């Protein structure tokens, strides 16, 4: 295991002390947990399509028909609009 020395400004020092007090973790574990949380947040932002995983659209999403029937479905949707 590697030992690292880091410098914290007074505000960060106070935040760390508050986290340690509230969670009863030691300083090292609190910093590791923060590092893991930041890494997960950055990983979620790696791919633009990740946002779609959080949307619950159900099977097929908002599609009117499966992709293999797309041309036929477009014709049906246009005809349906013309009848209105």
Secondary structure, DSSP 8 states (H G I E B T S, - for coil): ---------HHHHHHHHHHHHHH---HHHHHHHHHHHHHHHHHHTSSTTHHHHT----TTTT-SS-GGGHHHHHHHHHHHHHH-
